[in-house]
Amino acid sequence: MQKATRMEGTVFTPSLETINHVKSEEGEILTRPFLDVCKNILPAIDNFGSAMSFVKSDVGGNILRLESKYLSNPTEFNLLRSIIEEEVDSKTAKHSSSCTIALLWLTRSMDFLVQLFRNLLEHPEWSMSHACTESYKKTLKQYHGWVAISSFGVAIKLAPDRKKFTEVIGRRGDLNSDMEKFCNAFSPLLEQNHKFLASVGMDNLKS
């Protein structure tokens, strides 16, 4: 019986292997590869424990909703924007259970994670809770009500020790290099989502 081999690379390696396949030849975001990148980064969230449970739950639920829609007709919904366009045309985009709302919050949650990773890169002296709080201020906080803001404040006190966290997600790769590559490659995709959502009047919704 073969022994299980330890996974090479960092927690970012699977996403980096997928991220170059997210766009079509025409520059459109493809549904399945985009969702795969988001899925592949979930192990990073796992290592935050209960401090990031609200983000993981939100991200996981929104991925599932978009994935279910995609699987209902992979050809029709091959492009991420096609899912949103169908809901805009049917006037269901603003329904709380819509895929448009799911994409909006998935994109915002990914904004939060990218900003967090940038904070870790740019501020090695910051504690994990400080890095998370500063990321939250720049991304999700403006869209949250006071209940969500208060909940974040409580949860973030449970953030893991920074050194232990980076050791776990770094595994056997160059963590800082992979983190920077991920942020640089993923940020433009998130910005593209925001621009499209803004074009259909959906980018400023709050919880």
PASEBA-1860 file (N, C-alpha, C; in nm, 3 decimals):
! residues 207
1> MQKATRME> 0.086/-0.120/0.000/0.000/0.000/0.000/0.089/0.124/0.000 ~ 0.064/0.215/-0.094/0.145/0.334/-0.106/0.113/0.435/0.002 ~ 0.215/0.500/0.050/0.194/0.606/0.148/0.147/0.732/0.079 ~ 0.058/0.806/0.145/0.010/0.932/0.087/0.125/1.031/0.086 ~ 0.144/1.095/-0.027/0.251/1.194/-0.038/0.201/1.330/0.004 ~ 0.286/1.407/0.065/0.250/1.540/0.109/0.236/1.632/-0.012 ~ 0.131/1.709/-0.015/0.106/1.796/-0.128/0.217/1.899/-0.142 ~ 0.268/1.912/-0.265/0.372/2.010/-0.290/0.309/2.148/-0.313
9> GTVFTPSL> 0.394/2.248/-0.297/0.346/2.383/-0.324/0.275/2.443/-0.204 ~ 0.212/2.557/-0.228/0.140/2.628/-0.123/-0.010/2.609/-0.141 ~ -0.088/2.667/-0.054/-0.232/2.659/-0.065/-0.282/2.731/-0.191 ~ -0.197/2.815/-0.248/-0.235/2.889/-0.368/-0.208/2.811/-0.497 ~ -0.129/2.704/-0.489/-0.088/2.630/-0.608/-0.205/2.584/-0.695 ~ -0.310/2.520/-0.638/-0.422/2.476/-0.722/-0.491/2.592/-0.795 ~ -0.509/2.705/-0.727/-0.573/2.820/-0.791/-0.486/2.877/-0.902 ~ -0.356/2.883/-0.878/-0.264/2.936/-0.979/-0.261/2.847/-1.103
17> ETINHVKS> -0.284/2.718/-1.085/-0.286/2.626/-1.199/-0.412/2.643/-1.282 ~ -0.517/2.697/-1.221/-0.646/2.713/-1.288/-0.666/2.853/-1.343 ~ -0.606/2.951/-1.281/-0.641/3.091/-1.306/-0.613/3.138/-1.449 ~ -0.515/3.076/-1.513/-0.483/3.115/-1.651/-0.586/3.067/-1.752 ~ -0.679/2.984/-1.707/-0.781/2.929/-1.797/-0.919/2.991/-1.772 ~ -0.923/3.097/-1.694/-1.052/3.155/-1.656/-1.115/3.236/-1.769 ~ -1.035/3.295/-1.855/-1.090/3.379/-1.961/-1.098/3.306/-2.095 ~ -1.203/3.338/-2.170/-1.217/3.287/-2.305/-1.122/3.362/-2.398
25> EEGEILTR> -1.113/3.320/-2.522/-1.027/3.389/-2.618/-1.073/3.533/-2.640 ~ -1.201/3.558/-2.616/-1.256/3.693/-2.632/-1.242/3.776/-2.505 ~ -1.185/3.718/-2.401/-1.164/3.793/-2.278/-1.278/3.787/-2.179 ~ -1.376/3.700/-2.205/-1.489/3.684/-2.113/-1.453/3.584/-2.003 ~ -1.511/3.602/-1.885/-1.486/3.509/-1.775/-1.572/3.384/-1.792 ~ -1.505/3.269/-1.789/-1.574/3.141/-1.802/-1.622/3.094/-1.664 ~ -1.744/3.046/-1.660/-1.808/3.013/-1.532/-1.733/2.906/-1.453 ~ -1.712/2.789/-1.513/-1.653/2.678/-1.440/-1.512/2.708/-1.389
33> PFLDVCKN> -1.420/2.759/-1.473/-1.285/2.788/-1.421/-1.285/2.894/-1.312 ~ -1.371/2.995/-1.324/-1.375/3.099/-1.221/-1.419/3.040/-1.087 ~ -1.523/2.959/-1.090/-1.571/2.896/-0.966/-1.467/2.799/-0.911 ~ -1.393/2.732/-0.999/-1.288/2.641/-0.953/-1.177/2.716/-0.878 ~ -1.140/2.834/-0.929/-1.039/2.915/-0.860/-1.088/2.951/-0.720 ~ -1.214/2.992/-0.711/-1.272/3.029/-0.581/-1.275/2.908/-0.487 ~ -1.313/2.792/-0.541/-1.316/2.669/-0.460/-1.177/2.633/-0.409 ~ -1.079/2.647/-0.497/-0.943/2.606/-0.464/-0.878/2.691/-0.357
41> ILPAIDNF> -0.933/2.811/-0.335/-0.874/2.898/-0.232/-0.941/2.876/-0.096 ~ -1.048/2.797/-0.093/-1.119/2.771/0.033/-1.030/2.710/0.142 ~ -0.933/2.623/0.110/-0.846/2.570/0.215/-0.772/2.678/0.292 ~ -0.745/2.790/0.228/-0.680/2.902/0.300/-0.773/2.954/0.408 ~ -0.903/2.961/0.376/-1.002/3.008/0.472/-1.015/2.908/0.587 ~ -1.007/2.778/0.554/-1.019/2.674/0.657/-0.918/2.694/0.769 ~ -0.800/2.741/0.733/-0.694/2.755/0.832/-0.712/2.875/0.925 ~ -0.815/2.955/0.901/-0.849/3.062/0.994/-0.940/3.013/1.106
49> GSAMSFVK> -0.993/2.891/1.089/-1.082/2.838/1.190/-1.211/2.918/1.201 ~ -1.264/2.930/1.322/-1.392/2.998/1.343/-1.386/3.148/1.315 ~ -1.265/3.205/1.311/-1.251/3.348/1.284/-1.303/3.383/1.145 ~ -1.300/3.287/1.054/-1.340/3.315/0.917/-1.460/3.230/0.875 ~ -1.532/3.177/0.972/-1.645/3.089/0.940/-1.754/3.160/0.861 ~ -1.775/3.288/0.891/-1.880/3.363/0.821/-1.844/3.382/0.674 ~ -1.715/3.400/0.646/-1.671/3.416/0.507/-1.681/3.283/0.434 ~ -1.635/3.176/0.499/-1.640/3.045/0.434/-1.782/3.004/0.401
57> SDVGGNIL> -1.874/3.026/0.495/-2.013/2.991/0.472/-2.072/3.069/0.356 ~ -2.041/3.197/0.351/-2.093/3.284/0.245/-2.035/3.243/0.110 ~ -1.904/3.225/0.106/-1.837/3.188/-0.018/-1.887/3.052/-0.068 ~ -1.892/2.954/0.022/-1.936/2.821/-0.017/-2.078/2.819/-0.071 ~ -2.168/2.891/-0.005/-2.307/2.897/-0.048/-2.324/2.964/-0.183 ~ -2.249/3.070/-0.205/-2.260/3.142/-0.332/-2.200/3.063/-0.448 ~ -2.090/2.993/-0.421/-2.032/2.906/-0.524/-2.134/2.798/-0.563 ~ -2.196/2.738/-0.463/-2.293/2.630/-0.487/-2.411/2.679/-0.571
65> RLESKYLS> -2.460/2.798/-0.542/-2.574/2.853/-0.616/-2.538/2.877/-0.763 ~ -2.422/2.934/-0.785/-2.377/2.961/-0.922/-2.346/2.831/-0.996 ~ -2.286/2.737/-0.925/-2.252/2.609/-0.986/-2.377/2.532/-1.027 ~ -2.479/2.536/-0.944/-2.605/2.467/-0.975/-2.668/2.525/-1.101 ~ -2.663/2.656/-1.113/-2.717/2.721/-1.232/-2.637/2.682/-1.355 ~ -2.506/2.682/-1.343/-2.419/2.644/-1.454/-2.448/2.501/-1.499 ~ -2.458/2.410/-1.404/-2.480/2.269/-1.435/-2.616/2.242/-1.497 ~ -2.710/2.334/-1.477/-2.843/2.318/-1.537/-2.837/2.330/-1.690
73> NPTEFNLL> -2.733/2.400/-1.739/-2.714/2.413/-1.883/-2.573/2.467/-1.910 ~ -2.472/2.379/-1.904/-2.333/2.423/-1.918/-2.303/2.498/-2.047 ~ -2.372/2.464/-2.152/-2.348/2.533/-2.280/-2.401/2.676/-2.274 ~ -2.523/2.691/-2.228/-2.585/2.824/-2.221/-2.515/2.914/-2.121 ~ -2.469/2.855/-2.011/-2.410/2.933/-1.904/-2.258/2.917/-1.895 ~ -2.197/2.891/-2.008/-2.051/2.877/-2.014/-1.981/3.005/-1.971 ~ -2.038/3.120/-2.008/-1.984/3.249/-1.966/-2.054/3.296/-1.840 ~ -1.978/3.346/-1.746/-2.036/3.391/-1.618/-2.141/3.499/-1.640
81> RSIIEEEV> -2.115/3.588/-1.732/-2.209/3.698/-1.754/-2.343/3.650/-1.809 ~ -2.345/3.535/-1.875/-2.470/3.484/-1.932/-2.571/3.449/-1.824 ~ -2.522/3.406/-1.709/-2.610/3.376/-1.596/-2.678/3.503/-1.548 ~ -2.599/3.609/-1.538/-2.652/3.736/-1.490/-2.746/3.798/-1.592 ~ -2.708/3.792/-1.718/-2.792/3.851/-1.823/-2.930/3.786/-1.828 ~ -2.935/3.655/-1.806/-3.066/3.588/-1.806/-3.154/3.641/-1.692 ~ -3.095/3.662/-1.574/-3.172/3.711/-1.460/-3.211/3.857/-1.478 ~ -3.124/3.936/-1.538/-3.159/4.076/-1.565/-3.277/4.081/-1.663
89> DSKTAKHS> -3.272/3.999/-1.767/-3.379/3.996/-1.867/-3.511/3.950/-1.806 ~ -3.503/3.856/-1.711/-3.625/3.804/-1.650/-3.666/3.882/-1.525 ~ -3.589/3.989/-1.497/-3.615/4.078/-1.383/-3.612/4.003/-1.249 ~ -3.524/3.906/-1.238/-3.509/3.831/-1.112/-3.372/3.856/-1.048 ~ -3.292/3.943/-1.108/-3.154/3.965/-1.061/-3.147/4.015/-0.918 ~ -3.249/4.092/-0.876/-3.244/4.151/-0.743/-3.311/4.064/-0.637 ~ -3.360/3.948/-0.676/-3.417/3.856/-0.577/-3.306/3.807/-0.485 ~ -3.338/3.791/-0.358/-3.234/3.753/-0.260/-3.168/3.620/-0.291
97> SSCTIALL> -3.239/3.531/-0.364/-3.184/3.400/-0.395/-3.125/3.392/-0.535 ~ -3.105/3.507/-0.599/-3.057/3.506/-0.738/-2.908/3.475/-0.747 ~ -2.868/3.430/-0.865/-2.726/3.406/-0.891/-2.651/3.539/-0.903 ~ -2.722/3.643/-0.941/-2.659/3.775/-0.950/-2.614/3.821/-0.812 ~ -2.700/3.804/-0.713/-2.664/3.839/-0.575/-2.550/3.748/-0.527 ~ -2.557/3.621/-0.566/-2.451/3.527/-0.528/-2.316/3.571/-0.584 ~ -2.314/3.611/-0.711/-2.188/3.655/-0.772/-2.138/3.784/-0.708 ~ -2.230/3.873/-0.677/-2.193/4.000/-0.614/-2.121/3.975/-0.482
105> WLTRSMDF> -2.178/3.891/-0.397/-2.118/3.867/-0.265/-1.997/3.776/-0.272 ~ -1.996/3.686/-0.370/-1.876/3.604/-0.390/-1.758/3.692/-0.430 ~ -1.784/3.785/-0.520/-1.678/3.876/-0.566/-1.630/3.964/-0.451 ~ -1.722/4.012/-0.371/-1.683/4.095/-0.255/-1.602/4.016/-0.153 ~ -1.642/3.892/-0.129/-1.567/3.808/-0.035/-1.426/3.781/-0.087 ~ -1.415/3.760/-0.217/-1.283/3.739/-0.277/-1.200/3.867/-0.271 ~ -1.265/3.983/-0.285/-1.196/4.112/-0.265/-1.133/4.117/-0.127 ~ -1.210/4.074/-0.028/-1.164/4.073/0.111/-1.040/3.985/0.126
113> LVQLFRNL> -1.046/3.865/0.068/-0.933/3.773/0.080/-0.809/3.825/0.009 ~ -0.828/3.880/-0.111/-0.713/3.935/-0.185/-0.649/4.049/-0.107 ~ -0.732/4.136/-0.050/-0.678/4.246/0.029/-0.607/4.195/0.153 ~ -0.660/4.090/0.214/-0.596/4.029/0.330/-0.458/3.975/0.293 ~ -0.452/3.904/0.181/-0.323/3.850/0.138/-0.224/3.962/0.106 ~ -0.273/4.070/0.049/-0.185/4.185/0.021/-0.134/4.246/0.152 ~ -0.221/4.252/0.250/-0.180/4.305/0.381/-0.069/4.220/0.443 ~ -0.083/4.089/0.429/0.019/3.999/0.484/0.152/4.017/0.412
121> LEHPEWSM> 0.145/4.043/0.282/0.267/4.065/0.204/0.334/4.197/0.239 ~ 0.252/4.301/0.249/0.305/4.437/0.263/0.334/4.479/0.406 ~ 0.275/4.407/0.503/0.292/4.446/0.644/0.330/4.325/0.729 ~ 0.452/4.279/0.716/0.495/4.160/0.792/0.489/4.180/0.943 ~ 0.481/4.305/0.987/0.476/4.332/1.131/0.334/4.325/1.188 ~ 0.234/4.319/1.103/0.095/4.317/1.150/0.058/4.179/1.203 ~ -0.026/4.178/1.307/-0.084/4.052/1.354/-0.191/4.009/1.254 ~ -0.233/3.884/1.263/-0.336/3.835/1.172/-0.468/3.911/1.191
129> SHACTESY> -0.506/3.936/1.315/-0.631/4.008/1.339/-0.626/4.149/1.284 ~ -0.509/4.214/1.293/-0.494/4.348/1.238/-0.506/4.345/1.086 ~ -0.440/4.249/1.024/-0.446/4.236/0.877/-0.589/4.211/0.831 ~ -0.662/4.127/0.903/-0.802/4.097/0.869/-0.891/4.220/0.885 ~ -0.871/4.292/0.995/-0.953/4.410/1.023/-0.932/4.517/0.917 ~ -0.808/4.540/0.878/-0.780/4.642/0.776/-0.837/4.602/0.641 ~ -0.833/4.473/0.610/-0.892/4.424/0.486/-1.044/4.443/0.487 ~ -1.104/4.412/0.600/-1.250/4.426/0.615/-1.293/4.571/0.595
137> KKTLKQYH> -1.217/4.663/0.652/-1.249/4.806/0.639/-1.249/4.851/0.493 ~ -1.157/4.796/0.415/-1.142/4.839/0.276/-1.239/4.770/0.180 ~ -1.298/4.660/0.224/-1.381/4.582/0.132/-1.524/4.562/0.180 ~ -1.547/4.466/0.266/-1.682/4.426/0.302/-1.757/4.524/0.392 ~ -1.687/4.595/0.477/-1.753/4.676/0.579/-1.853/4.776/0.522 ~ -1.820/4.837/0.410/-1.908/4.940/0.352/-2.043/4.884/0.305 ~ -2.049/4.751/0.290/-2.174/4.689/0.242/-2.251/4.620/0.354 ~ -2.196/4.617/0.475/-2.257/4.546/0.586/-2.335/4.638/0.679
145> GWVAISSF> -2.439/4.583/0.739/-2.511/4.654/0.844/-2.441/4.636/0.977 ~ -2.492/4.699/1.080/-2.421/4.700/1.210/-2.414/4.561/1.273 ~ -2.513/4.475/1.244/-2.509/4.340/1.302/-2.391/4.261/1.245 ~ -2.374/4.267/1.113/-2.262/4.196/1.049/-2.128/4.254/1.092 ~ -2.123/4.386/1.106/-1.999/4.451/1.148/-1.962/4.407/1.289 ~ -2.061/4.401/1.376/-2.036/4.358/1.514/-1.993/4.212/1.520 ~ -2.056/4.130/1.437/-2.022/3.987/1.434/-1.878/3.967/1.387 ~ -1.837/4.047/1.289/-1.699/4.037/1.241/-1.602/4.073/1.353
153> GVAIKLAP> -1.634/4.178/1.427/-1.547/4.222/1.535/-1.526/4.115/1.640 ~ -1.631/4.038/1.667/-1.620/3.929/1.764/-1.540/3.813/1.706 ~ -1.572/3.775/1.582/-1.508/3.659/1.519/-1.359/3.678/1.500 ~ -1.320/3.799/1.464/-1.180/3.822/1.428/-1.086/3.810/1.548 ~ -1.142/3.817/1.667/-1.061/3.799/1.787/-1.008/3.655/1.797 ~ -1.069/3.566/1.718/-1.028/3.425/1.717/-0.930/3.395/1.604 ~ -0.880/3.498/1.539/-0.786/3.478/1.428/-0.662/3.402/1.476 ~ -0.609/3.314/1.392/-0.494/3.232/1.433/-0.365/3.313/1.442
161> DRKKFTEV> -0.267/3.254/1.507/-0.135/3.314/1.512/-0.080/3.323/1.370 ~ -0.025/3.437/1.335/0.020/3.459/1.198/0.129/3.360/1.155 ~ 0.225/3.336/1.241/0.337/3.248/1.207/0.289/3.107/1.179 ~ 0.201/3.055/1.265/0.149/2.920/1.246/0.066/2.912/1.118 ~ -0.012/3.016/1.093/-0.097/3.018/0.974/-0.013/3.011/0.847 ~ 0.090/3.095/0.838/0.172/3.098/0.717/0.251/2.968/0.699 ~ 0.288/2.905/0.809/0.359/2.776/0.799/0.268/2.670/0.737 ~ 0.142/2.670/0.777/0.048/2.570/0.728/0.015/2.593/0.581
169> IGRRGDLN> -0.017/2.716/0.543/-0.057/2.740/0.404/0.062/2.743/0.310 ~ 0.183/2.762/0.364/0.301/2.767/0.280/0.346/2.630/0.235 ~ 0.326/2.530/0.322/0.369/2.393/0.293/0.512/2.390/0.237 ~ 0.529/2.345/0.113/0.665/2.332/0.060/0.694/2.428/-0.055 ~ 0.622/2.535/-0.065/0.645/2.628/-0.175/0.692/2.763/-0.127 ~ 0.703/2.856/-0.220/0.740/2.995/-0.191/0.612/3.072/-0.165 ~ 0.572/3.083/-0.039/0.443/3.139/-0.003/0.426/3.282/-0.053 ~ 0.521/3.369/-0.024/0.507/3.509/-0.063/0.496/3.526/-0.215
177> SDMEKFCN> 0.574/3.448/-0.287/0.570/3.455/-0.433/0.435/3.410/-0.486 ~ 0.384/3.298/-0.435/0.255/3.246/-0.481/0.141/3.339/-0.440 ~ 0.150/3.395/-0.322/0.048/3.487/-0.274/0.040/3.610/-0.364 ~ 0.156/3.661/-0.399/0.161/3.779/-0.485/0.110/3.747/-0.625 ~ 0.148/3.631/-0.678/0.100/3.590/-0.810/-0.052/3.576/-0.811 ~ -0.105/3.518/-0.706/-0.250/3.499/-0.697/-0.322/3.634/-0.694 ~ -0.276/3.724/-0.609/-0.339/3.856/-0.598/-0.334/3.931/-0.731 ~ -0.219/3.927/-0.796/-0.202/4.001/-0.922/-0.286/3.942/-1.035
185> AFSPLLEQ> -0.304/3.810/-1.034/-0.381/3.746/-1.141/-0.531/3.750/-1.116 ~ -0.570/3.743/-0.989/-0.713/3.733/-0.956/-0.781/3.870/-0.947 ~ -0.709/3.971/-0.904/-0.768/4.104/-0.888/-0.834/4.157/-1.015 ~ -0.771/4.145/-1.134/-0.835/4.193/-1.256/-0.965/4.120/-1.288 ~ -0.974/3.992/-1.253/-1.097/3.917/-1.276/-1.209/3.969/-1.188 ~ -1.177/3.999/-1.063/-1.276/4.054/-0.971/-1.321/4.192/-1.017 ~ -1.227/4.271/-1.066/-1.261/4.403/-1.117/-1.352/4.393/-1.239 ~ -1.327/4.294/-1.322/-1.413/4.271/-1.439/-1.555/4.237/-1.395
193> NHKFLASV> -1.567/4.154/-1.291/-1.700/4.122/-1.236/-1.769/4.249/-1.186 ~ -1.695/4.330/-1.112/-1.754/4.453/-1.058/-1.805/4.545/-1.169 ~ -1.726/4.559/-1.274/-1.766/4.647/-1.385/-1.892/4.596/-1.452 ~ -1.899/4.465/-1.471/-2.019/4.410/-1.534/-2.140/4.424/-1.443 ~ -2.124/4.394/-1.314/-2.235/4.408/-1.220/-2.281/4.554/-1.210 ~ -2.186/4.647/-1.216/-2.221/4.790/-1.215/-2.299/4.827/-1.341 ~ -2.264/4.766/-1.453/-2.330/4.800/-1.579/-2.476/4.758/-1.582 ~ -2.512/4.662/-1.495/-2.653/4.620/-1.487/-2.717/4.671/-1.356
201> GMDNLKS> -2.648/4.766/-1.292/-2.705/4.832/-1.175/-2.705/4.750/-1.048 ~ -2.608/4.658/-1.032/-2.612/4.567/-0.919/-2.492/4.578/-0.826 ~ -2.400/4.671/-0.848/-2.276/4.669/-0.770/-2.283/4.743/-0.637 ~ -2.390/4.815/-0.611/-2.395/4.895/-0.487/-2.492/4.842/-0.383 ~ -2.546/4.724/-0.404/-2.641/4.668/-0.308/-2.573/4.638/-0.175 ~ -2.645/4.660/-0.066/-2.594/4.633/0.068/-2.677/4.525/0.135 ~ -2.619/4.468/0.240/-2.691/4.363/0.312/-2.794/4.425/0.404
END
